[in-house]
């Protein structure tokens, strides 16, 4: 049980409350004004809607500084002598000036234009408005006026006009206080508007990223192919709404199959865009043509087009591993562009090794590179783990890496049968290791078991 029942109790023990009997007594009209100010500040601190805050603030300020009519003006985005009337107490229905500015009256010239473009506060004790003044109807029957500029960037982009139906209706003595309070409120309102706009923009951005992510996932194989003498299972999880991991399978002449796994540098939407480019280029390669079962030739083709058209300008690059599997003799020929070499668990000898005898720089860095390739004859029950670096670089709560040794230990049990069961064991180990943390990078795993 805690030593203190609550934070408040602890605070009282450590720092006793002041002796309130020494507080100066405030009564009468001053007490009423102070209560109004305190209530106003308290309510403002709870507001999240700028429109509601302006409405509430206006009602409370009219208690402190009585008026018979109020006009709010704005000249944002306008030039002299143009301005808009954003609020008027005579309107039956107010317009939200931030969401529907096009519905606000656009005015030009007259007394209100001179006031807002003056960048100064004003008090007019005997108000006389010309009949042809554009805003004459807004000031009808009013005999005095007080204009409070609201500054933004050093200019009075907004102004509040309070009016009385009697002459000399406003005190000059309280003008500094009113200008001060009104501008503080104006800044608070503007901050709330910006926060609301930022929230809307963030929502739109999140939705766009979700759409990008959906498009990206649609580019991945919707169904794994049936490759003779090989079972397959795949896992894909992006660290954000969209990611840069990519895997694919290509039917080739003579019953061979191409297996591709790639990882675009970076995260999120930019990586997803380059991933889509890589997908598009990969599918323009004539996989049915003569000699098109060469992994090195395929990598050269991808690199040449990525570098020429996209990555040199963006600074992105792509790691990739491409293998061509021949079911007739279980031969895998492969090429690598800076990608993590797949791990092979050979159950016949109980060893684990890498497919690392061919490798060059990632694609997209230079078009002068020529990729090489290597081959291996696989055996029945061999397990191949193709993966992106998001797997081995996943962190747990202790900031430890999942790592290659843990990957090898996870796939070492040959009693586990089939690609899907092996993948399930591996992903369960990964999720248990990561715990409550999110993936810091995209994770893609392909498990292939030779039959």
N, C-alpha and C positions, 0 to 999 in steps of 0.2 A: 504493500500500500504506500502511496506517495506521502511524503512529509506534509505536503500542502494539498488541501482538497481542491484548490483551483488556483489558476494564475492570479486572479484578483486577490485571493487570500494571501498568497505569497507577496504580492506587491504591497499589500497593506502592512505586512510584517516588516518587510525590508525598508519601505518608505511610507511612514504613517501619513495619513491624509492631513492637510493643513487644517488649522483650527478656524472653522468657518465663522466663528463669532466676530472675527476681525474684518470680515468682508464689508465693504462700504454698502450701505443700504441704498437701493435704487427703486424709486417709486414714481407713480404718476405717469405723465405722457412719455417721459424718457424711458420708463420701464416698458411701456407698450411698444415703443419704437424698437427698443433693444430685443424684445421678444420676437417681433416681426423679423428683424434681421437674422437672429439666431435660427428661427424656424425656416427662413428662406435658405440660409446656408446649409442647414441640415438636409432639407429636401433636395437642393441642387446636388449635394454629394451622393444622393441615391439615384439620380436620374441617369438613364441610359439612352433615352430618346430625346434628341435636341428639340423637336417640335413641342413635346410635352413640357420640357424644361422652360422654353421661352414663354409658353402660355402660363405656366405656374408663376414664373418670375414676374411677368407683367402684372398679373393680378395682385401679387404681394407688394410690388413697388408702388402701385397706385394707392395702397394704404399708407405708405410712408410719404409719398409725394403725390397728392391728389391731382387729378386732371380730368377734363371732360372729353378728351379725345386724344388718341395717339396714332401717329403715322410713322411707319418704319420705311427707310429708303435704302437703296443699294445702287452703287455705280460700278460694281465689279464687272470687268470686261467691257465697260462703256467709256466714252469720251465726252467731254463737255460739249453741250449742256444736257446730255441725256442721262436718265436715271430710271430706276424702276421703283414702284411702290410695292413693298413686300408684305406689309401688314397694315391693317386699318381697323380701328375699333368699330367702325360703321359697317363693316362687311358682315353679312349673315354667316358666311362660310369662309374660313381662312384657307389660303393656298400654301402648301408646303414649298417654301422658296428653294429648298435644296433639291427636291425631287421633280418639281414642275415649274421651273423658272419661266418657261415659255407662256404660262398662263397669267403671269403678272403684268400689270399695266406698264407699258413703256411710255415714259413722259419725256418732254423736251422743253427746257427753258423755264422761266418763271422764278418765283421766290424760292421754291424748294431746291431748284438747281443751284441757285446762288449760295444757298446755305450749305449744301453738302460738298460743293466744290471749294468752299472757303477754308476747309480743314480747321475750323475753329468752332467753339461753343458759342451760342448766341441766346440772349433773352430779349424778346420784343414785348414791351409793356403795352403799347397801343397798336394792335395788329390791324393793318388795312391791306386787303387783298384786291387786286384789280379783277374786274369781272372776266377779263379775257385770259387770266392766268390759267395755264393748263390744269393746275391742281386746285382751282377755286372751290370746286364742289366738296373737296376734302376738308376745307377750312371754313366752311359756311357757319356763321353765327359765332365764330371764335374771336375773342378780343385780345388774347395774349398768347405768347408762344415761347417755348424753350427748346433749343436744338442742341442735342448732345452728339458729338462726333464719336464714332467707334473706329479706332485705328487698326490697320493691318498693313505691315510693311511700311509704316511711316505715313500712310495716307488714310484719310477718312473715307474708307470704302463703304461704310454704312453709317446711318444716322437715325437717331430716334427723336421724333418731333412730338413733344407733349403740348397740349393746348388747353386753355381755360376760356369760359364764356364771360369772363370778367376781365377788365383791364388790370394790369399790375398783378397778375395771378401767380407769379413765380418770384421767389426770393433769390437775389443774387448771392447772398451769403452762403447758401448751401450748394451753389453751382460746382465748386471744386469737388465736394463729396459725391455729387451725382455723377460727374464726369469720371471720377475714379471708380466708383462702384459699377457703373455701366460698362466701362471698358474691361474691368476684370470679368464681369459676366460675359461680355462679348468674346473674350479669349476662351473662357470655359466652354461656351457654346460651340465655337469654332473647333476646339479640340474634340468635342463630342461628335461633331459632324465628321471630322476627319477620321475618328475612330470607327464610326459607322460605315463610312466609305471604305476604309481599310478592311473592315470585316466583310463587306460585300465583295470587294476585289479578291480577298482571300478565298471566299466561297467559290467565286467564278474560277479562280486559278486551280483550286482543288478539284472542281468539276472537270476542268479541261484536262488536268493530269489524269483523272479517272478515265476519261474518254481515250486519252493517249495510251493508258495502260491496257484498256480493253482492246484497242486496235493492235497493240503489240502482242498481247496474248493470242489474238486471232491469227497472227503470223506464225505462231508455233504449231507444231503438228497436233491436230485435234485427235488423232488416233495413231498409235505406234504401229509401224509396219510389221508384217509377218515375214521375218527373215529366216530362211532355212538354216537349221543347225545353230540357232541363236535365239535366246529369249531376251526380251527387253523390258525395262521399266524406267520411268523418268520422273523427276521431281523438279519443280520450278517455283521459286518464291522471290519476288522482288523486295528490296528493302524500302522502297517508296511506292507511290501509286504506279509508276512506270519505271522500267529498268533497262539495262543494256545487255543482259544475257540473251543468248540465242542458241538454239540447237535445232537440227534438222536431219532428215534422212532422204537419200536420193537413190531411186532405182537406176541401175547401170546396166550396160550390155552384158550378156553372158551370165545373167543371174547374180551379178555382184551388187553390193550396196555401199553407198557412201554414208558415213556417219560424221556429222559436223557438230562441234561445240565451240562457241565463241563468246567473248566478253569484251564489251566496249568500255573504254576508260571513262571514269566519271559515273554519275548517278542521275536518276530522274529523267525528265523529258529530253534533255540534250542527248543523253546516252541512248534513249529509246529511238530517237530520230535516226542516229547513226546505225543502230541495230536494224531499223527498217530498211535503210540503204543497203546494208550488208545482205539482208535477206533478198532484196530485189536483184542485186548483182549476182548473187549465188544462183538465182533461178533463171538468169539469162545465159548461164553456162550451158552449152549443149551437152547434157549428160548422156545423150544417146549416140553421140558422134564417135568416130573412130579415135582411139587413144584418149578418150575422155575419162578413163578410169585412173588417171595419174593424179595422185594427191598433190604433187609438186606443181603440176601444170594448173590445177585448180586454184591453189594458193597464189601462184603468180598472177593469174587472171583477177582474182579478188583484190589483191594488193595494188595492181596496176590501176584498176578503175577507182578504188577507194582513194588512192593518193592523188590521182589526176583530177578527180571531180569534187572531192569533199574534204578529206581530212587535213590536207596541207593548210587550208585556210582556217579550219576550226581548231587545229591542234589536237584533235582526238586521235586515238589509235585503237586497234582491235587485236587482241590475242585470239588465236584460234588453233584448234587441232582437228585435222581431217583425216579420217581413215577409210580405206576401201577394203571391204571384207568380201572374200571369195568363199562361199559356202562349200564349193566342190572340194577344196583342200584345206579349209579353215585358215587360209593365209590372210593376214592383215597388213596392208601397205599403208604407210602413214607419213604425214608431214605436219610440222608444228611451226606456228608463228608466235613464239614467246609465250605459249600457253603452258599451264600446269600439265606435266606429262601424266597421262592416265596411270592408275595403279592396277597391276594385275596380280590377282591371288591365284596361284597355281596349286590346286588341291593335290595333284599327284605327287608333288615334292614338298608341299607345305611351305612354299616360299612366296614372298611378295616382292615385286620389282616394278620398275617404271618403264614406260615406253618413251625413252629419252634419247634414242640414237639418231634422231633427226630434229633439227631445231634452228630457227633463225629469228631475226627481230620481229616484233609485232607488225601487223599490216598497217599501212597508212602513214608510215614515217618517211619512207623513201621508195621511189619506184625503180631504183637501180638494183634492188636485191633479187636474188634468184633462190628459190626454196629448194631444198633437197628432200629426199625421202628415204625411208628404211622399211624393212619388212620383218615379220615374225610369223612363224607357223604356230597357231594356237592349238591347245589340247582340250579334249572334252573335260568339262567342269571348270575350265579357266573362267575367272570372273574379271571383267574389265570395269573399272570405275572411272568414267569421264566426269570431270567436275570443273567448276569455276572457283576462283580463289576466295569467293565468299564463304565457301565451306570451311577451308582450313584456317581462314582468318576470322572466323566467328569468335566472339568474346563471351566469357561468362561473367558472373558478378564479381569475381576476383580479378578481372581483366586478364585472364589467361586465354591463350589461343587454343582452338580445337586442334589444329596442327595435323601434320601427316602421320606421326606416330600413333595418335589416337584413331585416325582414319584406318590405318593398317590393323590395329587391334580389333576394330569393329568388324572388319570384313574377313577376319582370319578363321572364323569357325566354319569349316566345310560341311558341318552337319546341317547348316542352313541351306535349303534347297530353292533354286530358282531366282531369277533376277528380282522379282517383286518382293520376295521375302527378304532378300539381301538389302534392297533399298529400304524396306520398312524398318529393318534393324538399324540401318545407318541413320535414317532421319529421326528415329526415336532417340538414338544416342545423341544426335545433334541438339534436338529440342530439350532433352534432359540437361545437357551441358550448358546451353544458353540460359535456361531458366526464364526469368522474368524480363530479360533484356531483349530488345528488338535486334534483328539482323542489321549489322552496319553496312552490309553490301548484299547485292543480289546473290542468291544461291541456286545453282543448277547442278543436278546430278543425273547422269545416265548410267544405269547398270546393265551390262550385257553379259550373259552367261552362255558360254559355248556348249553345245549339246552334241 
